[in-house]
Amino acid sequence: MWVLGNFVRISILYYAAVLSFGQCFQLSDYRPAVFPLGILIVVFSIWAVPNYSILGFMAKTLPPFYKPLLMTLIPLCLFIAAVLRKRKMIGGGEPSP
C-alpha cells in the first residue's frame, strides 16, 4: 500500500508540474517537457539528499520548521494570485493567460 500510495502521489505531482510548466511557458503541447523535467527532478533530488544519514537528520530536525511555512506560504501565495487575477479581470474585462 505504501509503494502504491507513493507512486500515485508522485505521478500526480509530476503530471501537475509538467502541465503547469507547459501552461506557464504557453507551450502548445506539454509532452516534450516530460523527459527534461524528469531529469531535473532526479538531479535535484540526488543533490538535495546525497545519502541516508543526511536524510535521517533532515527527517528529524526540519519538519517543525518547514511544515508550518509550507502550510501557510503556499496557500497565501495562491490566495494573493487569485485576488490579483480577479481584480485584473474586473478592471480589464477579459483575463489574460
VMD Tcl script that draws the C-alpha trace (Angstrom):
set ca {
  {0.00 0.00 0.00}
  {2.83 2.37 0.83}
  {4.57 1.86 -2.51}
  {1.33 2.21 -4.44}
  {0.32 5.33 -2.50}
  {3.69 6.98 -3.03}
  {3.67 6.06 -6.71}
  {0.25 7.62 -7.20}
  {1.23 10.77 -5.28}
  {4.49 11.23 -7.18}
  {2.76 10.58 -10.50}
  {0.08 13.18 -9.82}
  {2.61 15.77 -8.65}
  {4.84 15.08 -11.65}
  {1.91 15.43 -14.05}
  {0.86 18.68 -12.37}
  {4.41 20.04 -12.57}
  {4.76 19.24 -16.27}
  {1.30 20.58 -17.08}
  {1.87 23.82 -15.16}
  {5.29 24.21 -16.80}
  {3.65 23.88 -20.20}
  {0.95 26.38 -19.34}
  {3.40 28.81 -17.78}
  {5.53 28.91 -20.92}
  {2.47 28.72 -23.22}
  {3.54 25.50 -24.92}
  {1.08 24.02 -27.39}
  {1.79 20.53 -26.01}
  {3.21 19.63 -22.60}
  {4.63 16.25 -23.65}
  {8.04 17.50 -24.90}
  {8.72 18.83 -21.39}
  {8.14 15.49 -19.61}
  {11.62 14.00 -20.05}
  {13.68 17.17 -19.31}
  {11.68 17.89 -16.16}
  {12.07 14.27 -15.06}
  {15.84 14.54 -15.42}
  {15.83 17.80 -13.43}
  {13.75 16.23 -10.67}
  {16.14 13.27 -10.37}
  {19.24 15.51 -10.37}
  {17.83 17.90 -7.77}
  {16.61 15.07 -5.54}
  {20.07 13.47 -5.51}
  {21.65 16.86 -4.96}
  {19.33 17.70 -2.02}
  {19.78 14.38 -0.19}
  {23.02 12.64 -1.19}
  {22.89 9.84 1.44}
  {20.73 8.25 4.14}
  {22.44 9.89 7.10}
  {21.57 13.33 5.78}
  {18.04 12.13 5.04}
  {17.68 10.91 8.63}
  {19.00 14.19 10.00}
  {16.64 16.19 7.82}
  {13.67 13.99 8.75}
  {14.30 14.59 12.46}
  {15.14 18.27 12.51}
  {13.42 20.09 9.64}
  {9.66 19.27 9.77}
  {8.85 21.61 12.68}
  {10.26 24.49 10.64}
  {9.25 23.87 7.06}
  {5.79 22.34 7.52}
  {4.19 25.46 9.06}
  {5.93 27.58 6.45}
  {4.62 25.47 3.58}
  {1.16 25.16 5.11}
  {0.83 28.96 5.24}
  {3.05 30.30 2.48}
  {1.74 28.29 -0.48}
  {-1.98 28.87 0.26}
  {-1.27 32.55 0.95}
  {0.52 32.94 -2.41}
  {-2.33 31.17 -4.20}
  {-4.88 33.39 -2.47}
  {-2.98 36.56 -3.42}
  {-2.70 35.39 -7.02}
  {-6.46 34.69 -7.14}
  {-7.29 38.11 -5.69}
  {-4.98 39.88 -8.14}
  {-6.37 37.90 -11.05}
  {-9.92 38.71 -10.01}
  {-9.08 42.43 -9.78}
  {-7.46 42.32 -13.20}
  {-10.50 40.53 -14.64}
  {-12.90 43.10 -13.19}
  {-10.80 46.08 -14.26}
  {-9.67 44.90 -17.68}
  {-12.64 42.94 -18.96}
  {-11.11 39.66 -20.09}
  {-8.40 37.81 -18.17}
  {-5.04 37.46 -19.83}
  {-3.44 33.99 -19.93}
}
mol new
graphics top color blue
foreach p $ca { graphics top sphere $p radius 0.5 }
foreach p [lrange $ca 0 end-1] q [lrange $ca 1 end] { graphics top cylinder $p $q radius 0.2 }
display resetview
